[in-house]
Amino acid sequence: MPITAHEIESLLRESFPDAKINVQGDDGAHYAAEIIDESFRGKNRVQPQRAVYSALKGKMDGSNGELHALALTTKAPE
Amino acid sequence: MTAQDKIKETVTSNDVVLFMKGTKSMPQCGFSSRVAGVLNFMGVEFNDVNVLADEEIRQGIKDYSDWPTIPQLYVKGEFVGGCDIITEMTLSGELDTLFADNGVNFDQDAANKIREANG
């Protein structure tokens, strides 16, 4: 089942209530998301993206994952 | 040998390993292609593992790193990141530093050229 940009944003919002979130894309499988959140400050590059994948609750997993491709940009506010 | 043992042996016995869809000479996914392309261009010797050729490795590598996507780059046994992270690290110069710190040979001029072209 395809997923919408709005659904991705809602899932991310649950885990990152105060983040600045921007999700681009509209083909149901390929998206780009930018998440700017204070919780990412001081983290290495892997940790924030792992947190984002975790927020997406398995939507990216395996061949059954609805979300085939999500380009991620994660950072702390300037 | 279990998939986890195989993966551990691969990433610890090779300095640079890229788990990807397809091979370094024939990538089968744009994200895998981008990372393999950077490593090829920088002249880095790396071991490519085609996850499409082995379903156990395809799932196993995701469990190994707790990371749900392919490609995945490992340097000296440590998970470095996926496509977005490698792209950012290439452009920031962090990837050069990582390779230099780990004694991995790469072409500094080529790395600089990538940054000039994408600056």
N, CA and C atoms of all chains as a GROMACS GRO file, in nm:
protein
  591
    1MET      N    1   0.085  -0.120   0.000
    1MET     CA    2   0.000   0.000   0.000
    1MET      C    3   0.088   0.125   0.000
    2PRO      N    4   0.063   0.218  -0.089
    2PRO     CA    5   0.146   0.339  -0.092
    2PRO      C    6   0.128   0.423   0.034
    3ILE      N    7   0.226   0.504   0.058
    3ILE     CA    8   0.221   0.590   0.174
    3ILE      C    9   0.226   0.735   0.124
    4THR      N   10   0.161   0.826   0.197
    4THR     CA   11   0.161   0.966   0.152
    4THR      C   12   0.262   1.047   0.234
    5ALA      N   13   0.300   1.159   0.178
    5ALA     CA   14   0.393   1.249   0.248
    5ALA      C   15   0.333   1.290   0.382
    6HIS      N   16   0.201   1.309   0.382
    6HIS     CA   17   0.134   1.350   0.506
    6HIS      C   18   0.145   1.242   0.614
    7GLU      N   19   0.130   1.114   0.573
    7GLU     CA   20   0.143   1.004   0.670
    7GLU      C   21   0.284   0.997   0.727
    8ILE      N   22   0.384   1.018   0.639
    8ILE     CA   23   0.523   1.017   0.686
    8ILE      C   24   0.543   1.127   0.788
    9GLU      N   25   0.492   1.245   0.756
    9GLU     CA   26   0.509   1.358   0.847
    9GLU      C   27   0.440   1.332   0.981
   10SER      N   28   0.321   1.268   0.977
   10SER     CA   29   0.249   1.238   1.101
   10SER      C   30   0.327   1.142   1.189
   11LEU      N   31   0.385   1.038   1.125
   11LEU     CA   32   0.465   0.941   1.200
   11LEU      C   33   0.586   1.009   1.265
   12LEU      N   34   0.652   1.095   1.188
   12LEU     CA   35   0.770   1.165   1.239
   12LEU      C   36   0.730   1.259   1.352
   13ARG      N   37   0.615   1.322   1.335
   13ARG     CA   38   0.568   1.420   1.434
   13ARG      C   39   0.544   1.355   1.571
   14GLU      N   40   0.497   1.229   1.569
   14GLU     CA   41   0.475   1.157   1.695
   14GLU      C   42   0.604   1.146   1.776
   15SER      N   43   0.716   1.120   1.705
   15SER     CA   44   0.843   1.101   1.774
   15SER      C   45   0.920   1.231   1.794
   16PHE      N   46   0.894   1.328   1.706
   16PHE     CA   47   0.967   1.455   1.714
   16PHE      C   48   0.866   1.570   1.715
   17PRO      N   49   0.793   1.585   1.829
   17PRO     CA   50   0.682   1.682   1.834
   17PRO      C   51   0.725   1.826   1.806
   18ASP      N   52   0.849   1.862   1.840
   18ASP     CA   53   0.890   2.003   1.826
   18ASP      C   54   0.980   2.027   1.706
   19ALA      N   55   0.998   1.925   1.623
   19ALA     CA   56   1.092   1.937   1.511
   19ALA      C   57   1.035   2.019   1.397
   20LYS      N   58   1.126   2.074   1.315
   20LYS     CA   59   1.088   2.132   1.187
   20LYS      C   60   1.098   2.017   1.087
   21ILE      N   61   0.984   1.980   1.026
   21ILE     CA   62   0.980   1.863   0.938
   21ILE      C   63   0.932   1.904   0.799
   22ASN      N   64   1.007   1.861   0.700
   22ASN     CA   65   0.968   1.892   0.561
   22ASN      C   66   0.980   1.764   0.479
   23VAL      N   67   0.866   1.715   0.429
   23VAL     CA   68   0.867   1.592   0.349
   23VAL      C   69   0.830   1.626   0.205
   24GLN      N   70   0.915   1.584   0.112
   24GLN     CA   71   0.893   1.611  -0.030
   24GLN      C   72   0.871   1.480  -0.105
   25GLY      N   73   0.790   1.484  -0.210
   25GLY     CA   74   0.768   1.364  -0.291
   25GLY      C   75   0.621   1.329  -0.297
   26ASP      N   76   0.577   1.268  -0.405
   26ASP     CA   77   0.434   1.238  -0.416
   26ASP      C   78   0.403   1.112  -0.497
   27ASP      N   79   0.503   1.022  -0.513
   27ASP     CA   80   0.477   0.904  -0.596
   27ASP      C   81   0.437   0.781  -0.514
   28GLY      N   82   0.426   0.797  -0.380
   28GLY     CA   83   0.381   0.686  -0.297
   28GLY      C   84   0.492   0.598  -0.245
   29ALA      N   85   0.614   0.611  -0.296
   29ALA     CA   86   0.723   0.524  -0.251
   29ALA      C   87   0.857   0.594  -0.231
   30HIS      N   88   0.880   0.703  -0.305
   30HIS     CA   89   1.010   0.771  -0.296
   30HIS      C   90   0.991   0.911  -0.239
   31TYR      N   91   1.060   0.936  -0.126
   31TYR     CA   92   1.045   1.066  -0.062
   31TYR      C   93   1.178   1.120  -0.014
   32ALA      N   94   1.179   1.248   0.015
   32ALA     CA   95   1.294   1.311   0.081
   32ALA      C   96   1.240   1.384   0.203
   33ALA      N   97   1.304   1.365   0.317
   33ALA     CA   98   1.259   1.431   0.439
   33ALA      C   99   1.374   1.504   0.507
   34GLU      N  100   1.343   1.625   0.553
   34GLU     CA  101   1.440   1.699   0.634
   34GLU      C  102   1.379   1.716   0.773
   35ILE      N  103   1.454   1.675   0.875
   35ILE     CA  104   1.406   1.685   1.012
   35ILE      C  105   1.510   1.764   1.092
   36ILE      N  106   1.466   1.877   1.145
   36ILE     CA  107   1.557   1.959   1.226
   36ILE      C  108   1.505   1.956   1.369
   37ASP      N  109   1.582   1.894   1.458
   37ASP     CA  110   1.532   1.875   1.594
   37ASP      C  111   1.645   1.893   1.695
   38GLU      N  112   1.610   1.955   1.807
   38GLU     CA  113   1.708   1.982   1.912
   38GLU      C  114   1.770   1.852   1.964
   39SER      N  115   1.694   1.742   1.961
   39SER     CA  116   1.745   1.616   2.016
   39SER      C  117   1.863   1.562   1.937
   40PHE      N  118   1.887   1.616   1.816
   40PHE     CA  119   1.998   1.568   1.734
   40PHE      C  120   2.130   1.635   1.770
   41ARG      N  121   2.124   1.737   1.853
   41ARG     CA  122   2.246   1.812   1.883
   41ARG      C  123   2.348   1.723   1.954
   42GLY      N  124   2.472   1.730   1.906
   42GLY     CA  125   2.579   1.654   1.971
   42GLY      C  126   2.582   1.506   1.933
   43LYS      N  127   2.488   1.463   1.849
   43LYS     CA  128   2.486   1.322   1.808
   43LYS      C  129   2.579   1.301   1.688
   44ASN      N  130   2.626   1.179   1.671
   44ASN     CA  131   2.703   1.150   1.550
   44ASN      C  132   2.604   1.139   1.433
   45ARG      N  133   2.655   1.109   1.316
   45ARG     CA  134   2.567   1.112   1.198
   45ARG      C  135   2.467   0.995   1.194
   46VAL      N  136   2.506   0.885   1.254
   46VAL     CA  137   2.421   0.766   1.246
   46VAL      C  138   2.301   0.775   1.342
   47GLN      N  139   2.325   0.827   1.461
   47GLN     CA  140   2.219   0.824   1.564
   47GLN      C  141   2.089   0.894   1.525
   48PRO      N  142   2.091   1.017   1.471
   48PRO     CA  143   1.964   1.081   1.435
   48PRO      C  144   1.887   1.004   1.328
   49GLN      N  145   1.959   0.949   1.230
   49GLN     CA  146   1.888   0.879   1.123
   49GLN      C  147   1.828   0.749   1.174
   50ARG      N  148   1.899   0.686   1.268
   50ARG     CA  149   1.844   0.564   1.329
   50ARG      C  150   1.714   0.599   1.403
   51ALA      N  151   1.714   0.713   1.472
   51ALA     CA  152   1.595   0.757   1.545
   51ALA      C  153   1.480   0.783   1.449
   52VAL      N  154   1.512   0.839   1.333
   52VAL     CA  155   1.407   0.867   1.233
   52VAL      C  156   1.350   0.736   1.178
   53TYR      N  157   1.438   0.642   1.145
   53TYR     CA  158   1.390   0.513   1.095
   53TYR      C  159   1.301   0.445   1.198
   54SER      N  160   1.342   0.457   1.325
   54SER     CA  161   1.264   0.397   1.433
   54SER      C  162   1.124   0.462   1.440
   55ALA      N  163   1.119   0.592   1.419
   55ALA     CA  164   0.991   0.664   1.421
   55ALA      C  165   0.899   0.616   1.309
   56LEU      N  166   0.957   0.568   1.202
   56LEU     CA  167   0.876   0.524   1.087
   56LEU      C  168   0.824   0.382   1.106
   57LYS      N  169   0.857   0.321   1.218
   57LYS     CA  170   0.796   0.195   1.261
   57LYS      C  171   0.788   0.088   1.153
   58GLY      N  172   0.901   0.055   1.095
   58GLY     CA  173   0.903  -0.058   1.004
   58GLY      C  174   0.852  -0.032   0.863
   59LYS      N  175   0.813   0.092   0.835
   59LYS     CA  176   0.762   0.122   0.700
   59LYS      C  177   0.871   0.104   0.593
   60MET      N  178   0.998   0.110   0.637
   60MET     CA  179   1.105   0.098   0.539
   60MET      C  180   1.157  -0.045   0.527
   61ASP      N  181   1.102  -0.136   0.609
   61ASP     CA  182   1.162  -0.268   0.622
   61ASP      C  183   1.133  -0.362   0.507
   62GLY      N  184   1.237  -0.414   0.450
   62GLY     CA  185   1.226  -0.525   0.357
   62GLY      C  186   1.139  -0.499   0.236
   63SER      N  187   1.110  -0.606   0.168
   63SER     CA  188   1.033  -0.592   0.044
   63SER      C  189   0.888  -0.559   0.072
   64ASN      N  190   0.842  -0.580   0.198
   64ASN     CA  191   0.704  -0.546   0.231
   64ASN      C  192   0.690  -0.401   0.274
   65GLY      N  193   0.804  -0.334   0.293
   65GLY     CA  194   0.798  -0.195   0.338
   65GLY      C  195   0.727  -0.109   0.235
   66GLU      N  196   0.638  -0.022   0.283
   66GLU     CA  197   0.561   0.061   0.189
   66GLU      C  198   0.648   0.172   0.131
   67LEU      N  199   0.750   0.208   0.210
   67LEU     CA  200   0.832   0.321   0.172
   67LEU      C  201   0.961   0.268   0.112
   68HIS      N  202   0.975   0.278  -0.017
   68HIS     CA  203   1.093   0.219  -0.081
   68HIS      C  204   1.217   0.302  -0.058
   69ALA      N  205   1.203   0.433  -0.071
   69ALA     CA  206   1.322   0.517  -0.065
   69ALA      C  207   1.291   0.648   0.006
   70LEU      N  208   1.370   0.678   0.106
   70LEU     CA  209   1.355   0.804   0.178
   70LEU      C  210   1.492   0.866   0.196
   71ALA      N  211   1.516   0.974   0.125
   71ALA     CA  212   1.642   1.047   0.143
   71ALA      C  213   1.627   1.131   0.269
   72LEU      N  214   1.724   1.121   0.359
   72LEU     CA  215   1.711   1.188   0.488
   72LEU      C  216   1.815   1.296   0.509
   73THR      N  217   1.770   1.408   0.561
   73THR     CA  218   1.862   1.509   0.612
   73THR      C  219   1.822   1.535   0.756
   74THR      N  220   1.914   1.513   0.848
   74THR     CA  221   1.882   1.534   0.989
   74THR      C  222   1.984   1.631   1.048
   75LYS      N  223   1.936   1.732   1.118
   75LYS     CA  224   2.029   1.821   1.187
   75LYS      C  225   1.965   1.887   1.308
   76ALA      N  226   2.052   1.947   1.388
   76ALA     CA  227   2.003   2.025   1.502
   76ALA      C  228   1.981   2.168   1.454
   77PRO      N  229   1.892   2.244   1.521
   77PRO     CA  230   1.870   2.384   1.481
   77PRO      C  231   2.000   2.463   1.488
   78GLU      N  232   2.015   2.562   1.399
   78GLU     CA  233   2.138   2.645   1.397
   78GLU      C  234   2.149   2.723   1.527
   79MET      N  235   2.785  -2.163   0.910
   79MET     CA  236   2.804  -2.026   0.960
   79MET      C  237   2.674  -1.947   0.941
   80THR      N  238   2.632  -1.874   1.044
   80THR     CA  239   2.509  -1.797   1.031
   80THR      C  240   2.537  -1.670   0.950
   81ALA      N  241   2.429  -1.605   0.906
   81ALA     CA  242   2.443  -1.481   0.830
   81ALA      C  243   2.518  -1.377   0.913
   82GLN      N  244   2.487  -1.369   1.043
   82GLN     CA  245   2.553  -1.271   1.129
   82GLN      C  246   2.703  -1.297   1.138
   83ASP      N  247   2.742  -1.426   1.148
   83ASP     CA  248   2.884  -1.461   1.152
   83ASP      C  249   2.953  -1.424   1.022
   84LYS      N  250   2.883  -1.454   0.911
   84LYS     CA  251   2.940  -1.424   0.778
   84LYS      C  252   2.963  -1.274   0.764
   85ILE      N  253   2.864  -1.195   0.806
   85ILE     CA  254   2.875  -1.049   0.794
   85ILE      C  255   2.991  -0.999   0.879
   86LYS      N  256   2.998  -1.050   1.002
   86LYS     CA  257   3.104  -1.006   1.093
   86LYS      C  258   3.240  -1.038   1.032
   87GLU      N  259   3.253  -1.158   0.977
   87GLU     CA  260   3.382  -1.195   0.918
   87GLU      C  261   3.415  -1.104   0.799
   88THR      N  262   3.314  -1.075   0.716
   88THR     CA  263   3.337  -0.990   0.599
   88THR      C  264   3.383  -0.849   0.639
   89VAL      N  265   3.314  -0.789   0.736
   89VAL     CA  266   3.346  -0.649   0.769
   89VAL      C  267   3.474  -0.636   0.851
   90THR      N  268   3.514  -0.745   0.919
   90THR     CA  269   3.637  -0.736   0.998
   90THR      C  270   3.760  -0.781   0.919
   91SER      N  271   3.740  -0.858   0.813
   91SER     CA  272   3.858  -0.903   0.738
   91SER      C  273   3.884  -0.817   0.614
   92ASN      N  274   3.800  -0.716   0.589
   92ASN     CA  275   3.822  -0.622   0.478
   92ASN      C  276   3.816  -0.480   0.533
   93ASP      N  277   3.909  -0.394   0.492
   93ASP     CA  278   3.912  -0.258   0.545
   93ASP      C  279   3.786  -0.179   0.511
   94VAL      N  280   3.742  -0.190   0.385
   94VAL     CA  281   3.626  -0.114   0.341
   94VAL      C  282   3.529  -0.210   0.272
   95VAL      N  283   3.405  -0.214   0.322
   95VAL     CA  284   3.304  -0.304   0.265
   95VAL      C  285   3.177  -0.225   0.238
   96LEU      N  286   3.122  -0.241   0.118
   96LEU     CA  287   2.994  -0.178   0.085
   96LEU      C  288   2.891  -0.287   0.057
   97PHE      N  289   2.788  -0.292   0.142
   97PHE     CA  290   2.673  -0.380   0.116
   97PHE      C  291   2.580  -0.301   0.026
   98MET      N  292   2.552  -0.354  -0.092
   98MET     CA  293   2.480  -0.276  -0.193
   98MET      C  294   2.386  -0.364  -0.275
   99LYS      N  295   2.298  -0.299  -0.350
   99LYS     CA  296   2.214  -0.372  -0.444
   99LYS      C  297   2.286  -0.371  -0.578
  100GLY      N  298   2.325  -0.488  -0.624
  100GLY     CA  299   2.407  -0.500  -0.744
  100GLY      C  300   2.555  -0.506  -0.704
  101THR      N  301   2.641  -0.481  -0.802
  101THR     CA  302   2.785  -0.484  -0.776
  101THR      C  303   2.845  -0.348  -0.807
  102LYS      N  304   2.974  -0.330  -0.769
  102LYS     CA  305   3.033  -0.198  -0.792
  102LYS      C  306   3.043  -0.167  -0.940
  103SER      N  307   3.053  -0.272  -1.025
  103SER     CA  308   3.060  -0.244  -1.168
  103SER      C  309   2.920  -0.239  -1.230
  104MET      N  310   2.822  -0.298  -1.163
  104MET     CA  311   2.685  -0.292  -1.214
  104MET      C  312   2.585  -0.274  -1.100
  105PRO      N  313   2.577  -0.152  -1.045
  105PRO     CA  314   2.483  -0.126  -0.936
  105PRO      C  315   2.339  -0.137  -0.987
  106GLN      N  316   2.247  -0.180  -0.898
  106GLN     CA  317   2.108  -0.196  -0.941
  106GLN      C  318   2.012  -0.108  -0.864
  107CYS      N  319   2.063   0.000  -0.808
  107CYS     CA  320   1.977   0.093  -0.734
  107CYS      C  321   2.051   0.225  -0.730
  108GLY      N  322   1.980   0.336  -0.744
  108GLY     CA  323   2.043   0.466  -0.752
  108GLY      C  324   2.125   0.502  -0.628
  109PHE      N  325   2.076   0.460  -0.511
  109PHE     CA  326   2.145   0.494  -0.386
  109PHE      C  327   2.276   0.415  -0.375
  110SER      N  328   2.269   0.286  -0.408
  110SER     CA  329   2.390   0.203  -0.408
  110SER      C  330   2.488   0.255  -0.511
  111SER      N  331   2.437   0.294  -0.625
  111SER     CA  332   2.520   0.343  -0.733
  111SER      C  333   2.596   0.469  -0.691
  112ARG      N  334   2.528   0.555  -0.616
  112ARG     CA  335   2.591   0.681  -0.577
  112ARG      C  336   2.711   0.657  -0.485
  113VAL      N  337   2.692   0.569  -0.386
  113VAL     CA  338   2.802   0.543  -0.292
  113VAL      C  339   2.916   0.467  -0.360
  114ALA      N  340   2.882   0.366  -0.439
  114ALA     CA  341   2.987   0.292  -0.512
  114ALA      C  342   3.061   0.388  -0.605
  115GLY      N  343   2.987   0.481  -0.666
  115GLY     CA  344   3.047   0.577  -0.757
  115GLY      C  345   3.148   0.667  -0.687
  116VAL      N  346   3.113   0.713  -0.566
  116VAL     CA  347   3.206   0.797  -0.488
  116VAL      C  348   3.333   0.719  -0.456
  117LEU      N  349   3.318   0.595  -0.409
  117LEU     CA  350   3.435   0.513  -0.372
  117LEU      C  351   3.521   0.484  -0.494
  118ASN      N  352   3.456   0.449  -0.605
  118ASN     CA  353   3.530   0.424  -0.729
  118ASN      C  354   3.607   0.548  -0.772
  119PHE      N  355   3.539   0.662  -0.770
  119PHE     CA  356   3.600   0.786  -0.816
  119PHE      C  357   3.718   0.824  -0.727
  120MET      N  358   3.705   0.798  -0.596
  120MET     CA  359   3.812   0.832  -0.502
  120MET      C  360   3.923   0.726  -0.503
  121GLY      N  361   3.904   0.624  -0.587
  121GLY     CA  362   4.009   0.523  -0.599
  121GLY      C  363   4.026   0.437  -0.474
  122VAL      N  364   3.918   0.421  -0.398
  122VAL     CA  365   3.923   0.340  -0.276
  122VAL      C  366   3.903   0.193  -0.312
  123GLU      N  367   3.992   0.110  -0.262
  123GLU     CA  368   3.975  -0.034  -0.282
  123GLU      C  369   3.870  -0.082  -0.183
  124PHE      N  370   3.762  -0.140  -0.233
  124PHE     CA  371   3.660  -0.190  -0.139
  124PHE      C  372   3.600  -0.321  -0.187
  125ASN      N  373   3.546  -0.392  -0.089
  125ASN     CA  374   3.483  -0.520  -0.112
  125ASN      C  375   3.333  -0.492  -0.126
  126ASP      N  376   3.273  -0.532  -0.238
  126ASP     CA  377   3.129  -0.510  -0.255
  126ASP      C  378   3.052  -0.640  -0.230
  127VAL      N  379   2.944  -0.629  -0.154
  127VAL     CA  380   2.859  -0.745  -0.127
  127VAL      C  381   2.722  -0.715  -0.185
  128ASN      N  382   2.680  -0.796  -0.281
  128ASN     CA  383   2.551  -0.777  -0.346
  128ASN      C  384   2.441  -0.843  -0.263
  129VAL      N  385   2.361  -0.762  -0.193
  129VAL     CA  386   2.258  -0.820  -0.106
  129VAL      C  387   2.145  -0.886  -0.187
  130LEU      N  388   2.132  -0.848  -0.314
  130LEU     CA  389   2.027  -0.909  -0.396
  130LEU      C  390   2.059  -1.055  -0.428
  131ALA      N  391   2.186  -1.092  -0.410
  131ALA     CA  392   2.227  -1.230  -0.442
  131ALA      C  393   2.206  -1.324  -0.323
  132ASP      N  394   2.174  -1.270  -0.206
  132ASP     CA  395   2.162  -1.355  -0.087
  132ASP      C  396   2.060  -1.296   0.011
  133GLU      N  397   1.943  -1.356   0.015
  133GLU     CA  398   1.833  -1.303   0.097
  133GLU      C  399   1.870  -1.301   0.246
  134GLU      N  400   1.950  -1.399   0.291
  134GLU     CA  401   1.990  -1.403   0.433
  134GLU      C  402   2.079  -1.285   0.468
  135ILE      N  403   2.168  -1.250   0.375
  135ILE     CA  404   2.256  -1.134   0.398
  135ILE      C  405   2.174  -1.005   0.389
  136ARG      N  406   2.081  -1.003   0.295
  136ARG     CA  407   1.999  -0.883   0.276
  136ARG      C  408   1.926  -0.845   0.405
  137GLN      N  409   1.866  -0.945   0.470
  137GLN     CA  410   1.799  -0.918   0.598
  137GLN      C  411   1.902  -0.907   0.710
  138GLY      N  412   2.004  -0.996   0.704
  138GLY     CA  413   2.103  -1.004   0.812
  138GLY      C  414   2.178  -0.874   0.833
  139ILE      N  415   2.210  -0.803   0.725
  139ILE     CA  416   2.289  -0.680   0.740
  139ILE      C  417   2.206  -0.571   0.808
  140LYS      N  418   2.074  -0.575   0.787
  140LYS     CA  419   1.986  -0.477   0.852
  140LYS      C  420   1.981  -0.502   1.003
  141ASP      N  421   1.980  -0.631   1.040
  141ASP     CA  422   1.981  -0.666   1.182
  141ASP      C  423   2.116  -0.634   1.245
  142TYR      N  424   2.223  -0.662   1.168
  142TYR     CA  425   2.359  -0.643   1.218
  142TYR      C  426   2.383  -0.499   1.260
  143SER      N  427   2.339  -0.406   1.176
  143SER     CA  428   2.367  -0.264   1.201
  143SER      C  429   2.249  -0.191   1.266
  144ASP      N  430   2.135  -0.260   1.280
  144ASP     CA  431   2.012  -0.193   1.323
  144ASP      C  432   1.985  -0.073   1.232
  145TRP      N  433   1.988  -0.099   1.104
  145TRP     CA  434   1.972   0.008   1.002
  145TRP      C  435   1.892  -0.053   0.889
  146PRO      N  436   1.776   0.003   0.853
  146PRO     CA  437   1.682  -0.069   0.765
  146PRO      C  438   1.707  -0.057   0.616
  147THR      N  439   1.808   0.020   0.576
  147THR     CA  440   1.823   0.044   0.432
  147THR      C  441   1.959   0.002   0.379
  148ILE      N  442   1.964  -0.016   0.248
  148ILE     CA  443   2.085  -0.047   0.172
  148ILE      C  444   2.108   0.072   0.078
  149PRO      N  445   2.227   0.119   0.052
  149PRO     CA  446   2.357   0.062   0.088
  149PRO      C  447   2.400   0.090   0.233
  150GLN      N  448   2.502   0.014   0.276
  150GLN     CA  449   2.564   0.034   0.407
  150GLN      C  450   2.715   0.024   0.390
  151LEU      N  451   2.784   0.127   0.439
  151LEU     CA  452   2.930   0.128   0.428
  151LEU      C  453   2.995   0.096   0.563
  152TYR      N  454   3.094   0.007   0.559
  152TYR     CA  455   3.171  -0.029   0.679
  152TYR      C  456   3.318   0.000   0.655
  153VAL      N  457   3.383   0.063   0.753
  153VAL     CA  458   3.527   0.085   0.747
  153VAL      C  459   3.588   0.025   0.873
  154LYS      N  460   3.682  -0.065   0.855
  154LYS     CA  461   3.748  -0.135   0.967
  154LYS      C  462   3.645  -0.194   1.064
  155GLY      N  463   3.540  -0.254   1.007
  155GLY     CA  464   3.442  -0.323   1.090
  155GLY      C  465   3.334  -0.235   1.150
  156GLU      N  466   3.349  -0.101   1.133
  156GLU     CA  467   3.252  -0.009   1.192
  156GLU      C  468   3.153   0.039   1.087
  157PHE      N  469   3.024   0.039   1.121
  157PHE     CA  470   2.921   0.092   1.032
  157PHE      C  471   2.937   0.245   1.023
  158VAL      N  472   2.950   0.296   0.902
  158VAL     CA  473   2.968   0.440   0.883
  158VAL      C  474   2.836   0.509   0.851
  159GLY      N  475   2.756   0.449   0.762
  159GLY     CA  476   2.629   0.510   0.729
  159GLY      C  477   2.574   0.461   0.596
  160GLY      N  478   2.460   0.520   0.559
  160GLY     CA  479   2.397   0.488   0.432
  160GLY      C  480   2.426   0.598   0.331
  161CYS      N  481   2.346   0.602   0.227
  161CYS     CA  482   2.372   0.692   0.115
  161CYS      C  483   2.375   0.840   0.154
  162ASP      N  484   2.278   0.884   0.234
  162ASP     CA  485   2.272   1.026   0.270
  162ASP      C  486   2.393   1.068   0.352
  163ILE      N  487   2.431   0.981   0.448
  163ILE     CA  488   2.544   1.012   0.536
  163ILE      C  489   2.674   1.015   0.455
  164ILE      N  490   2.692   0.916   0.367
  164ILE     CA  491   2.816   0.912   0.289
  164ILE      C  492   2.823   1.034   0.196
  165THR      N  493   2.710   1.074   0.139
  165THR     CA  494   2.709   1.192   0.054
  165THR      C  495   2.751   1.316   0.132
  166GLU      N  496   2.691   1.334   0.252
  166GLU     CA  497   2.725   1.451   0.335
  166GLU      C  498   2.872   1.448   0.375
  167MET      N  499   2.919   1.327   0.413
  167MET     CA  500   3.059   1.316   0.459
  167MET      C  501   3.158   1.338   0.345
  168THR      N  502   3.118   1.301   0.224
  168THR     CA  503   3.204   1.324   0.108
  168THR      C  504   3.218   1.474   0.085
  169LEU      N  505   3.105   1.544   0.089
  169LEU     CA  506   3.107   1.687   0.059
  169LEU      C  507   3.172   1.769   0.170
  170SER      N  508   3.164   1.720   0.294
  170SER     CA  509   3.222   1.796   0.406
  170SER      C  510   3.370   1.765   0.426
  171GLY      N  511   3.418   1.657   0.362
  171GLY     CA  512   3.557   1.617   0.383
  171GLY      C  513   3.576   1.518   0.497
  172GLU      N  514   3.467   1.490   0.571
  172GLU     CA  515   3.478   1.394   0.682
  172GLU      C  516   3.518   1.254   0.635
  173LEU      N  517   3.474   1.220   0.512
  173LEU     CA  518   3.505   1.087   0.461
  173LEU      C  519   3.657   1.075   0.437
  174ASP      N  520   3.718   1.182   0.386
  174ASP     CA  521   3.864   1.184   0.368
  174ASP      C  522   3.933   1.155   0.502
  175THR      N  523   3.887   1.227   0.605
  175THR     CA  524   3.947   1.215   0.738
  175THR      C  525   3.931   1.073   0.790
  176LEU      N  526   3.811   1.017   0.770
  176LEU     CA  527   3.785   0.880   0.818
  176LEU      C  528   3.880   0.782   0.751
  177PHE      N  529   3.895   0.795   0.619
  177PHE     CA  530   3.985   0.704   0.547
  177PHE      C  531   4.130   0.726   0.593
  178ALA      N  532   4.170   0.852   0.604
  178ALA     CA  533   4.308   0.882   0.644
  178ALA      C  534   4.337   0.825   0.784
  179ASP      N  535   4.242   0.846   0.877
  179ASP     CA  536   4.260   0.797   1.015
  179ASP      C  537   4.270   0.645   1.021
  180ASN      N  538   4.207   0.578   0.924
  180ASN     CA  539   4.205   0.432   0.926
  180ASN      C  540   4.306   0.370   0.830
  181GLY      N  541   4.394   0.454   0.775
  181GLY     CA  542   4.498   0.403   0.686
  181GLY      C  543   4.445   0.346   0.555
  182VAL      N  544   4.328   0.400   0.510
  182VAL     CA  545   4.272   0.355   0.383
  182VAL      C  546   4.320   0.450   0.272
  183ASN      N  547   4.382   0.396   0.168
  183ASN     CA  548   4.433   0.480   0.059
  183ASN      C  549   4.319   0.534  -0.026
  184PHE      N  550   4.330   0.662  -0.060
  184PHE     CA  551   4.233   0.721  -0.152
  184PHE      C  552   4.302   0.836  -0.226
  185ASP      N  553   4.242   0.876  -0.338
  185ASP     CA  554   4.297   0.981  -0.422
  185ASP      C  555   4.246   1.117  -0.373
  186GLN      N  556   4.334   1.192  -0.308
  186GLN     CA  557   4.294   1.321  -0.251
  186GLN      C  558   4.246   1.419  -0.359
  187ASP      N  559   4.313   1.418  -0.475
  187ASP     CA  560   4.273   1.509  -0.582
  187ASP      C  561   4.131   1.479  -0.630
  188ALA      N  562   4.101   1.349  -0.641
  188ALA     CA  563   3.967   1.308  -0.686
  188ALA      C  564   3.862   1.353  -0.585
  189ALA      N  565   3.893   1.336  -0.457
  189ALA     CA  566   3.799   1.378  -0.352
  189ALA      C  567   3.775   1.529  -0.361
  190ASN      N  568   3.881   1.606  -0.383
  190ASN     CA  569   3.867   1.751  -0.396
  190ASN      C  570   3.783   1.787  -0.518
  191LYS      N  571   3.801   1.709  -0.625
  191LYS     CA  572   3.724   1.736  -0.748
  191LYS      C  573   3.575   1.717  -0.725
  192ILE      N  574   3.538   1.613  -0.648
  192ILE     CA  575   3.396   1.591  -0.618
  192ILE      C  576   3.340   1.716  -0.548
  193ARG      N  577   3.418   1.770  -0.455
  193ARG     CA  578   3.369   1.887  -0.380
  193ARG      C  579   3.363   2.011  -0.469
  194GLU      N  580   3.462   2.026  -0.557
  194GLU     CA  581   3.459   2.141  -0.649
  194GLU      C  582   3.335   2.135  -0.738
  195ALA      N  583   3.303   2.013  -0.785
  195ALA     CA  584   3.192   1.996  -0.878
  195ALA      C  585   3.057   2.011  -0.808
  196ASN      N  586   3.056   1.992  -0.676
  196ASN     CA  587   2.929   1.997  -0.602
  196ASN      C  588   2.927   2.108  -0.498
  197GLY      N  589   3.020   2.203  -0.510
  197GLY     CA  590   3.031   2.308  -0.409
  197GLY      C  591   2.923   2.414  -0.420
   0.00000   0.00000   0.00000
